[in-house]
Amino acid sequence: MINIKAQLSIIIFSYIYGSLFYYLLFLCRNYINYKNRIYKIINTISFFLLFSLLYFIGIEIVCDGILHIYSLFIVILTGYIEHIIAKNIK
């Protein structure tokens, strides 16, 4: 069982990371949706590898490398919430 302090730090970090990920994905969509198929594949893989690596480094810093499935759930949920917010703002 994980203690409450670690849970809260994972949730807060994952929420902030999910928001950052959504907005950076929005900003980098021109590089990901490049016309040339080879560049599109390379840019997509590079983007997601970089942000996956940053997430695991952040988790290691925030809570000493403890990773639980609900932290991934929070990142996905945050991206969905940010998508809804951005859609309603437009």
Secondary structure, 3 states (H helix, E strand, C coil): CCCHHHHHHHHHHHHHHHHHHHHHHHHCHHHHCCCCHHHHHHHHHHHHHHHHHHHHHHHHHHHCCCCCHHHHHHHHHHHHHHHHHHHHHC
